Amino acid sequence: MKVLIFVEQRDGKIKSSAFEALTVGARLAGSAGDAAAVLIGADTAALVNQLAGYGVDKVYTVSGPDFALYNAMGWAAGVEAAIKDFAPQVLVGVASPMGRDFFPRLAARMDAALLTDVIAVEWKDGALHGTKPMYAGKCRAHLVSQNCNLHMVTIRPNVMPAQKTGSGSAATTALQVVGTSAQSKTVEIRKGKSEKADLTEASLIISGGRAMANAENFKILHECADVIGATVGASRAAVDSGYATHDMQVGQTGKTVNPNLYIACGISGSIQHMAGMRTSKVIVAVNTDKDAPIFTIANYGIVGDLFQVVPLLTKKLKELVGH
């Protein structure tokens, strides 16, 4: 079975979740020569070598000034060109903001089936099967894509670990694609000031809720995060109160995260918030209310004032890492 994997990059750097997609794609393909990747950007030549060992034997590149800034139409056109040349049965990507944006457009253009945000995927009996958390993670849906020429799937980041299967390099094929469109053109992308990993890809997250009381108090979370290389998040209540920016929001109306460690500080644990983080591998909750819902899903709970607990945690972590 032939599988094409979309490799997401930003600012000339391949996203860590893209290597997870490569691992999944290579496993689905199974046989040598049946897995290929597609890279899109202003200059992708320097990135191709980073894909060596991840099971792809061919890499399609779509480059040029038209692809310096992300644009859903341009990216869809680039991947479509690779699909037409390689003729895969399955296209694999990541359920990132970019993947959520252009994969549905691409599926509509290609008349393809699309499974989104899955945590498990396999090819069985001529169909693509996926597992997806539903209803705030309370149950899991079994999705099946069948009776179509092209099946598309996006995987949830930090669920399926990236794994090299060899060391060989892949052949490169450059595709000529027109990226500009009279209908849509990206003129600027404004980014946040943080240099840390995006919440959707972060392996360590510490989040604050309404109990933070103001934006200034988030500095104690940032101090703790700096010690262990974590990313700082927030609940919707904290964002709505103006304590944190929307790009920090974790939850049903924010970002869905799946880190190795999630520390919830002053977050009661509404259904909407837990929908975005309950699949975290280890959850630590800090709250003064021993009956807060967040404790029902936490692996470790601390009943106490976050303004006393977090600084103490930061101090102990500094001792452990030798700061």
C-alpha positions in Angstrom: 0.0 0.0 0.0 1.3 3.4 -0.9 1.3 6.1 1.8 2.2 9.8 1.4 3.1 11.8 4.6 2.8 15.5 4.8 5.8 16.9 6.7 5.0 20.2 8.5 7.7 22.8 8.9 7.6 26.4 10.2 10.4 28.9 9.6 12.7 26.3 8.1 12.3 23.9 11.0 10.5 20.6 10.8 7.9 20.2 13.6 8.6 17.4 16.0 5.1 16.0 15.4 5.9 15.5 11.7 8.4 12.8 12.6 5.5 11.0 14.5 3.5 11.2 11.3 6.4 9.8 9.3 6.6 6.8 11.7 2.9 6.2 11.4 3.0 6.5 7.6 6.0 4.1 7.2 4.3 1.5 9.4 1.1 1.7 7.4 3.0 1.4 4.1 4.9 -1.6 5.4 7.0 -2.3 2.3 10.0 -0.5 1.1 9.3 2.0 -1.7 5.7 2.5 -0.7 6.2 5.5 1.6 6.9 9.0 0.4 6.9 12.5 2.1 6.0 16.0 0.9 7.7 19.1 2.2 6.4 22.7 1.4 8.2 25.9 2.1 10.4 28.8 0.8 13.5 26.5 0.7 13.0 22.9 1.6 16.3 21.5 0.2 18.1 21.8 3.6 15.4 19.9 5.4 15.3 16.7 3.2 18.3 15.1 4.9 16.5 15.3 8.3 13.9 12.7 7.0 16.6 10.0 6.5 15.9 6.8 8.4 12.1 7.4 8.9 11.1 4.9 6.2 10.4 7.1 3.2 12.2 6.4 -0.1 11.0 9.5 -1.9 10.5 13.1 -0.9 8.5 15.6 -2.9 9.5 19.3 -2.4 7.4 22.3 -3.2 9.5 25.4 -2.8 9.7 29.1 -3.9 8.8 32.6 -2.7 5.1 31.8 -3.0 5.5 29.3 -0.1 7.4 31.5 2.3 4.3 32.0 4.4 1.6 29.4 5.1 -1.5 29.7 2.9 -4.2 27.0 3.0 -4.8 27.2 -0.8 -1.1 27.1 -1.7 -0.4 24.2 0.7 -3.4 22.2 -0.6 -2.2 22.7 -4.2 1.3 21.5 -3.3 0.2 18.4 -1.6 -2.3 17.7 -4.4 0.5 17.8 -6.9 2.4 15.2 -4.9 -0.7 13.0 -4.6 -1.2 13.1 -8.4 2.4 12.0 -9.0 2.7 9.4 -6.3 -0.9 8.1 -6.3 -1.1 7.0 -2.7 -4.0 5.2 -1.0 -3.4 7.0 2.3 -2.3 10.5 3.2 -1.0 11.1 6.7 -0.7 14.4 8.5 -0.8 15.9 12.0 -3.9 17.3 13.8 -2.0 20.6 14.3 -3.6 24.1 13.6 -2.1 23.8 10.1 -3.4 20.3 9.6 -6.9 21.2 10.8 -6.9 24.2 8.4 -6.0 22.7 5.1 -6.6 19.0 5.3 -10.4 19.4 5.0 -10.0 21.7 2.0 -7.7 19.1 0.4 -10.1 16.3 1.2 -12.9 18.2 -0.6 -10.7 18.9 -3.6 -9.6 15.3 -3.9 -13.0 13.8 -3.0 -11.3 11.9 -0.2 -12.4 10.5 3.2 -10.8 12.2 6.2 -10.3 10.8 9.7 -9.1 13.6 12.1 -7.3 13.8 15.4 -6.8 10.0 15.9 -4.8 8.4 18.6 -4.5 5.0 16.8 -4.8 4.0 13.1 -4.5 0.8 11.1 -5.2 -0.5 7.6 -7.4 -3.6 7.7 -9.7 -5.4 5.3 -9.3 -2.7 2.6 -10.3 0.2 4.9 -8.6 2.7 7.2 -9.5 2.4 10.8 -8.9 5.1 13.4 -9.6 5.7 17.1 -10.6 9.1 18.3 -11.5 10.4 21.8 -15.0 11.8 22.0 -17.2 13.7 24.5 -14.3 15.3 26.4 -12.4 12.0 26.4 -15.1 10.0 28.1 -15.3 7.5 25.3 -13.5 6.6 22.1 -15.0 6.4 18.6 -14.0 3.8 16.1 -13.8 5.5 12.7 -13.7 3.7 9.4 -12.8 5.1 6.0 -13.7 2.9 3.1 -14.9 2.7 -0.5 -12.8 5.6 -1.8 -9.6 6.0 -3.8 -7.9 8.2 -1.2 -8.0 8.0 2.6 -6.7 10.9 4.7 -5.9 10.9 8.4 -4.4 13.3 10.9 -2.9 12.1 14.1 -2.9 13.7 17.5 0.6 15.0 18.5 2.5 13.3 21.3 0.5 10.1 21.1 2.5 7.9 18.7 6.2 8.2 19.3 8.6 9.0 16.4 11.0 6.1 15.6 13.7 5.8 13.1 13.7 2.5 11.1 17.0 2.9 9.3 19.5 5.4 8.1 19.1 5.5 4.3 18.4 8.8 2.5 15.5 9.4 0.1 15.3 10.5 -3.5 14.0 14.0 -4.0 11.5 15.1 -6.6 10.9 18.9 -7.0 7.3 19.8 -8.0 6.5 23.0 -9.8 3.4 24.5 -8.2 1.9 27.9 -8.4 1.3 29.0 -4.8 -0.2 32.4 -5.2 -4.0 32.9 -5.6 -6.1 35.9 -6.5 -8.6 34.7 -3.9 -6.2 34.4 -1.0 -2.7 35.6 -0.2 -0.9 35.6 3.1 0.9 38.9 3.6 2.0 38.5 7.2 2.1 36.0 10.1 2.2 37.5 13.6 3.7 35.2 16.2 3.8 35.3 19.9 6.9 36.2 21.8 7.4 32.8 23.4 10.3 30.7 22.0 9.0 27.6 23.8 7.2 24.7 22.1 3.6 25.2 21.1 1.1 23.8 23.5 0.0 21.2 21.1 3.5 19.8 20.8 4.8 20.5 24.3 5.8 17.5 26.4 5.6 19.5 29.7 2.9 22.0 30.4 2.0 24.1 33.5 -1.3 25.9 33.3 -3.1 28.5 35.5 -6.8 29.2 36.1 -9.0 31.9 37.4 -7.3 31.6 40.8 -4.2 33.2 39.3 -6.1 36.5 40.0 -4.2 38.6 37.5 -1.8 38.4 34.5 1.2 39.4 36.6 0.8 36.3 38.8 1.5 34.1 35.8 5.2 34.9 36.3 5.4 32.2 39.0 4.2 29.7 36.4 6.8 31.0 33.9 9.5 30.7 36.5 8.6 27.1 37.2 8.3 26.3 33.5 11.8 27.8 32.8 13.4 25.3 35.1 12.1 22.2 33.4 11.6 23.6 29.8 7.8 23.5 30.0 5.2 25.6 28.2 2.7 27.7 30.1 -1.0 27.3 29.4 -4.2 28.7 30.8 -7.9 27.8 31.3 -10.7 29.6 29.5 -11.6 31.3 32.7 -8.1 32.8 33.0 -8.2 33.9 29.3 -11.7 35.4 29.5 -10.6 37.3 32.6 -7.7 38.8 30.6 -5.0 37.0 32.6 -3.6 35.1 29.6 -3.7 35.3 25.8 -6.0 33.1 23.8 -3.0 31.1 22.3 -2.4 29.8 25.8 -5.9 28.4 26.2 -6.3 24.7 26.8 -9.7 23.1 26.5 -12.6 22.5 24.2 -12.6 26.0 22.8 -8.8 26.3 23.0 -6.0 23.7 22.3 -6.1 20.0 22.8 -2.8 18.9 24.4 -1.3 15.6 25.2 1.9 16.2 27.2 3.9 13.7 29.3 3.2 16.0 32.3 0.4 18.5 32.8 0.4 20.6 36.0 -3.0 22.4 36.6 -2.7 25.3 39.1 -5.9 26.8 40.4 -8.0 25.1 37.8 -11.2 23.6 39.1 -11.5 21.2 36.1 -14.6 22.1 34.1 -15.7 19.6 31.4 -14.6 22.0 28.7 -11.0 22.2 30.2 -10.7 18.5 30.8 -11.7 17.9 27.2 -8.5 19.5 26.1 -6.0 17.8 28.5 -7.4 14.7 30.1 -5.3 12.4 27.8 -2.1 13.8 29.3 0.1 11.0 30.5 0.6 12.3 34.0 -1.7 15.0 35.5 -0.8 17.0 38.7 -3.5 19.2 40.2 -2.9 22.1 42.7 -6.1 23.5 44.2 -7.4 24.7 47.5 -10.7 22.9 47.0 -10.3 19.2 47.8 -13.6 18.5 45.9 -12.5 20.2 42.7 -13.4 18.0 39.6 -9.8 18.2 38.4 -8.8 15.8 41.2 -11.0 13.1 39.7 -8.6 12.7 36.7 -5.3 13.8 38.4 -2.6 11.2 39.0 -1.3 13.4 41.8 -3.2 16.0 43.8 -2.0 18.8 46.1 -4.7 20.5 48.2 -3.1 23.9 48.9 -2.6 27.5 47.8 -0.9 27.6 44.4 1.0 30.8 45.5 2.7 28.7 48.2 2.9 25.4 46.4 4.3 26.5 43.0 7.3 28.5 44.3 8.2 25.6 46.6 7.9 23.3 43.6 10.1 25.6 41.6 12.7 25.6 44.3 12.7 21.8 44.6 13.0 21.4 40.8 15.9 23.8 40.7 17.7 21.6 43.3 17.0 18.5 41.2 18.2 19.9 37.9 21.2 21.6 39.5 20.2 25.2 38.9 
